[in-house]
């Protein structure tokens, strides 16, 4: 599915970026919320390579 014409993979990476920024700022609650959104969106990415890249990036956020 698309959000206002945006492919799910790009929305997923947008949330990944937000999660990474919140992690860097020490905001664990917001980090976790953005990670959850990104992971939910990752399930909707139909291209295996794109989904894998997104999931790999999400796995690096601590």
C-alpha positions in Angstrom: 0.0 0.0 0.0 1.0 3.6 -0.5 0.7 6.6 1.7 -0.1 9.6 -0.4 1.7 8.1 -3.4 4.8 7.1 -1.4 6.0 3.5 -1.8 6.1 1.5 1.5 9.9 1.0 1.3 10.5 4.8 1.4 8.1 5.2 4.3 9.9 2.4 6.1 13.2 4.1 5.6 11.7 7.4 6.7 10.7 5.8 10.0 14.1 4.1 10.2 15.7 7.5 10.0 13.4 8.9 12.7 14.1 5.8 15.0 17.9 6.3 14.5 17.7 10.0 15.4 15.7 9.2 18.5 18.1 6.5 19.5 21.0 9.0 19.1 19.1 11.5 21.2 18.5 8.9 23.9 14.7 8.9 23.5 14.0 5.1 23.8 10.2 5.5 23.9 10.1 7.4 20.6 12.8 5.1 19.1 10.8 2.1 19.9 7.6 3.6 18.5 9.3 4.5 15.2 11.0 1.1 15.0 7.6 -0.6 15.4 6.1 1.5 12.6 9.1 0.8 10.3 8.8 -3.0 11.0 5.1 -3.0 10.3 5.7 -1.2 7.0 8.6 -3.5 6.2 6.1 -6.4 6.1 4.3 -4.6 3.2 7.4 -4.2 1.1 7.0 -6.6 -1.8 10.5 -6.4 -3.2 12.7 -8.9 -1.4 15.9 -6.9 -1.8 14.3 -3.7 -0.6 12.6 -5.4 2.4 15.9 -7.1 3.3 17.8 -3.8 3.1 15.2 -2.1 5.4 15.2 -5.0 7.9 19.0 -5.0 7.9 19.1 -1.3 8.7 16.5 -1.6 11.4 18.5 -4.4 13.1 21.4 -2.0 13.6 19.4 0.5 15.7 20.1 0.1 19.4 
